[in-house]
């Protein structure tokens, strides 16, 4: 079983989390910047895909990450990812952007779902402090939200817990 880790970043924080996650999921392939992917069909070549996305364009209706993900969202939706498992982690700032916390995860989630992927790695919203997020589905986030700006002291625990969850859901 192959699981690829893909990310896009502006400040390097999303790449750092992708690297840290890879250290917890040694059977996954090393992280790859999505801007270095020439052919998106590469994603379909994996049994599972883990994607990292920051939220920059807060409050926007589309293209909320401000990264290379934004230019390929519709292309992702046109892939055939039926039978593939996809998990998403996102970075945001829960204290400064409390009404748009990790919104970009939802956009990525929606397009992978449109491609037929089975979405995994949902996380309860109960341990987070924020006002609103487009990434909340029911009582859960559609992936793992992380806040390296205001809650970096919680990242290691959240990341290791999520890695264990993914081992059961993806591997």
Number of C-alpha atoms within 10 A of each C-alpha: 9 13 22 22 26 24 26 25 22 15 9 11 18 25 21 14 22 26 17 15 22 19 14 17 19 9 14 19 15 16 21 17 18 20 15 10 12 8 8 13 14 10 22 18 14 18 17 25 25 25 25 29 33 31 24 22 16 20 16 12 11 14 20 24 27 19 20 18 25 17 12 16 18 15 13 22 19 13 18 16 25 14 12 21 23 29 26 26 30 27 26 27 22 24 15 12 19 16 17 24 31 34 32 33 31 21 22 30 24 17 19 29 18 18 19 18 24 17 21 19 24 21 21 15 19 9 8 13 12 17 12 15 21 18 25 20 15 9 11 15 24 28 28 25 29 26 21 17 14 13 14 11 11 12 15 14 10 16 20 16 14 20 20 13 16 18 13 10 14 22 15
